[in-house]
Amino acid sequence: MISTLTRGQQGAIVGKVLDKKTGEAVIGTTVVVAGTTQAAPVDVAGNYELKLPAGTYNILMTYLGYKPMNFAGVVVTAGQKTTLNGTLEENTTELKEVTVTGQKQTGTEVALIQDLRKSEVVVSGMSNDQIVKTLDRDAAEVVKRIPGVTVQNNNFIVIRGLAERYNTVLLNDALTPSAEVDTRSFSFDILPSSVIDRVLIFKSGSPELPGEFGGGVVKVYTKNSVLDNSTSLSVSGWARSTNTFKGGYLSTNHSKTDFLGFDSGQRDMPSAVTALSPGKPTDAAQAEAVRGSLRNEFLPSVGTSRPDLRFSLGLNRRFDIGRAYVSNVTSISYSSTQEQYTSERQRFNEYRAGILDPKFSYTDTRSVSAVRLGIIHNYQVRLNDHNRLELRNFFNQYGTDEVVNRQGLNFENGTGEDAQQRNDYALHYQSRSIYSGQLGGTHEVGAAGRSTITWATGYNHVSRDEPDYRQNQQTRYNRPDTDESPNPFVVSVDVVPQTSSRFYSKLGEDTYMASGQFEQRLPGRDTLSANLYKLRAGFYAEEKRRSYTSRYFNYTRSARFNQALAALPLSSIFDEANIYPNGGFVIREGTLPQDRYTGENRLVAGYLSAVAPLSDKFNLSGGVRVEYNRKQLASGETESATATKKPYEEIRTFVLPSLNATYTFNERHLLRAGSSVSVNRPEFREIADYTYYDFNTNFFVQGNDSLLTARIYNADLRYEFYPTRSEMLSVGVFYKHFTDAIEQVTRSNGNVTLTYQNADRAYDVGVEVEARKSLATVVDNAFWQRFSFVVNASLIRSRVQLDTALAQNKDFALTNRPLQGQSPYVVNFGTFYQDDDRRWQVSAQYNVVGPRITFVGDQRQNFSVFELPRHVVDLAVTKGFGPHLEVRAGVQNLLNQYVRQYYDLDRNGKIADFEQQAVYARYRRGQYSTLGLTYRF
């Protein structure tokens, strides 16, 4: 009721702000109610709209380099718009700073470009203004629009050809947690795009940035400040061409809380199973206790796939507490999605004289039902003009229910009638919970206000639950040339993870952090802030603790086994009546001591830096950062009293210098150069001597406790041109040299195993181009003036050199090859049409990523896998109806091209036409169409 009455009493001041001399729009001008924080920015066409309650106001228009304009007694009438135009005149006298108290809106395109221009380092980014014009649903889809960025597995980012482990991610300036067991990375798909204010990727180092990065430091900022009270509600439905409204959709028996993203306990390990001991089959008493406690569910249910549902509620509030200005941003988002597709999957023993020796040829049907619940609750408190506090909270609950049905032929025992038909199932549920919270402050101190103290404390918590992951194999002999009815499938019973197994794991990680910085600004050539020298000193401290436990169990045959049980189908073979010693099945635990571990990491960093505007054209910044890091990991194998293996420990201190320079030719042209030293540390999983079987890839993954921290030498050079305050063109080159680079490599010990190794040396070199252009200043036609374009492209080359003198590498490891995940080129293009008067927004976006190594092979046994380019086109249309309602429609992946991953049979680093018969994986994910509504109260 109150908010409705307030809207009814509101009016607005609207108009244009132009340059008095040229008549061009003065983009970025602030139109503010004098003495308040109520302000509005001027857009690329020179327009602004400042919504205010009915009343009389004094209005101030300001922009650096122009004389401010004051308008007294401007009357705002309820329900009407008051026109107030301004023509700003350049200030030709000595400039003095004008301080305007207002709330900076950081998510606009103009604000982003101005931040990029004023940056002391090489940085790229994307604003909320651009994000809302697309159909991008989460941060993973947003960041792939940024130059030099690609996305792997739909959630991990690759920057400048460097895989996710080389990229550091900060959420609201705090290092992000990772809920991934096998990967060092923040999973970007957990962060909905609706809550993102801006994304910045810092590609050159500085003392203030973390010292651990290779490709870049990604800073994701969620919305935190608002100018007006508002409420928005968005609901959308999505349909996939591969499965929506179609039958044959696979899913498991859901628990009653799956719709919230976590298991109710239905899949938990029963206490009777918890009491079992590794290596010992269940005896009579244990079999009796276990019987009936394990769910006999090894086959999925089959039904019709429904459309995806996405919902979000946004609440923006501003209010005063005494003299303090408080703004609050709250967002609740929910999605429930279903995806299913089929994929070809093959593997080969060898390739000789044009003849392939196949190991298997399968077709996987993979379905994933996913639920995501996200909550953001942020506060900003402006105590006065010199003191500000911020509290940010982010919570995400994510649950996935995955089913894989693998059918096809296995040729390990021969071909033709000797081949085995397979009909395997994997039922896999997992849930992830992530909380990240930070409390920080910014304080201007000193009589002249030239000293700033910033500080922050934070806490991250991650939990990952993988309850009752069930895998089974079914086989029968192939009878391709007979009319006889095929024999039924026989369930394989063995003591390996791939057959008749149940797997449980839990991961928990807690991180505590604190940081602080003191900045002192000293007089330079004049008193303007841009010409002040800056001295900075700061620190960052972090304590991280992780625990991981896993256990797996197999159904095995007991003594004097009743062979009639072996012929039972998968639906009933492991019924509780068949679990008994001396004739039936028993449960045997296959867990090893190294299948659990605890890890601790302590990072303490301090830095000194300076910014020196040596002249109107030349600016120099740099300093040194010192990082002390102690990483410890102990597994069950190292904790026993009789252990011969010592826990892992690496204690290293690195001195990391950096230097950045900017030469400004004039207001529109500048040149940046940067150099820095950074590091890349092994993660807990990479040093844990623990082996995990990945059903989807059919690979084993194992850590390496001899890994060392890598050192990286970085160099950047970039030219930037800003035609207007909302446009830019940049061309840059970069070079990186690695010592002890950490790479994923292949080992063969009967099974294909992926592990990690330090490369002797490596390099990464490339060129990046980015352009943002509006037609507003190019043509006179009003229709074409509403178009804008964004294009960026990267060309990259990398090479890795492994130490071939090592016994494990000699005549085996692939060397002198590209980095895993590195694409030789990346291209993004977007065109946008925006008609504010008629409330139309239309966008078309294109993306292509060059061929890249998905898995690294070796010289003798395993072929490398390359993923080939795929052209992706997304279309979106938004139409506003009245002041509150928007309707959005669109299609993602319009071309629906195949994801194509092939074996490099001749090991020359390319996929020729003949190699496209050797399929590692080939599938289509389908077109993804949406129709949604947004209502703003």
Sequence and secondary structure as in RCSB ss.txt:
>XXXX:A:sequence
MISTLTRGQQGAIVGKVLDKKTGEAVIGTTVVVAGTTQAAPVDVAGNYELKLPAGTYNILMTYLGYKPMNFAGVV
VTAGQKTTLNGTLEENTTELKEVTVTGQKQTGTEVALIQDLRKSEVVVSGMSNDQIVKTLDRDAAEVVKRIPGVT
VQNNNFIVIRGLAERYNTVLLNDALTPSAEVDTRSFSFDILPSSVIDRVLIFKSGSPELPGEFGGGVVKVYTKNS
VLDNSTSLSVSGWARSTNTFKGGYLSTNHSKTDFLGFDSGQRDMPSAVTALSPGKPTDAAQAEAVRGSLRNEFLP
SVGTSRPDLRFSLGLNRRFDIGRAYVSNVTSISYSSTQEQYTSERQRFNEYRAGILDPKFSYTDTRSVSAVRLGI
IHNYQVRLNDHNRLELRNFFNQYGTDEVVNRQGLNFENGTGEDAQQRNDYALHYQSRSIYSGQLGGTHEVGAAGR
STITWATGYNHVSRDEPDYRQNQQTRYNRPDTDESPNPFVVSVDVVPQTSSRFYSKLGEDTYMASGQFEQRLPGR
DTLSANLYKLRAGFYAEEKRRSYTSRYFNYTRSARFNQALAALPLSSIFDEANIYPNGGFVIREGTLPQDRYTGE
NRLVAGYLSAVAPLSDKFNLSGGVRVEYNRKQLASGETESATATKKPYEEIRTFVLPSLNATYTFNERHLLRAGS
SVSVNRPEFREIADYTYYDFNTNFFVQGNDSLLTARIYNADLRYEFYPTRSEMLSVGVFYKHFTDAIEQVTRSNG
NVTLTYQNADRAYDVGVEVEARKSLATVVDNAFWQRFSFVVNASLIRSRVQLDTALAQNKDFALTNRPLQGQSPY
VVNFGTFYQDDDRRWQVSAQYNVVGPRITFVGDQRQNFSVFELPRHVVDLAVTKGFGPHLEVRAGVQNLLNQYVR
QYYDLDRNGKIADFEQQAVYARYRRGQYSTLGLTYRF
>XXXX:A:secstr
 HHHHHHHTEEEEEEEEEETTT  B TT EEEETTSS EEE  TTSEEEEEEESEEEEEEEE TTB  EEEEEEE
E TT EEE  EEE B  S            TTSHHHHHHHHHH SS EEEEEHHHHTTS   BHHHHHTTSTTEE
EETTTEEEETTB GGGEEEEETTEE     SS  S  GGGSBGGGEEEEEEE S  TTS SB SSEEEEEEE   
 SS EEEEEEEEEEETTTBT S EEE    TTGGGTS  STTS  HHHHT  BT B  HHHHHHHTTTS    S 
EEE B  EEEEEEEEEEEEEETTEEEEEEEEEEEEEEEEEEEEEEEEEEEEETTEEEEEEEEEEEEEEEEEEEEE
EEEEEEEEETTEEEEEEEEEEEEEEEEEEEEEEEE TT SGGGSEEEEEEEEEEEEEEEEEEEEEEEEEESTTS 
EEEEEEEEEEEEEEEEEEEEEE EEEE  TT  S     EE   SSTTSSEEEEEEEEEEEEEEEEEEEEEE  S
SS GGG EEEEEEEEEEEEEEEEEEEEEEEEE TT  GGGGGS TTTTT GGGB TTTSEEEEE   GGGEEEEE
EEEEEEEEEEEEE SSSEEEEEEEEEEEEEEEEEEHHHHSTT  S  EEEEEEEEEEEEEEEEESSSSEEEEEEE
EEEEE   HHHHS  EEEETTTTEEEE  TT   EEEEEEEEEEEE SSTT EEEEEEEEEEEEEEEEEEEEESS
SEEEEEEEEEEEEEEEEEEEEEEESTTT S HHHHTEEEEEEEEEEEEEEE  TTSTTTTTTB  SB  TT  SE
EEEEEEEEEETTTTEEEEEEEEEE  EEEE  BSSS   EEE    EEEEEEEEEETTTEEEEEEEESTT   EE
EEE TT SSS  GGGGGSEEEEE    EEEEEEEEE 
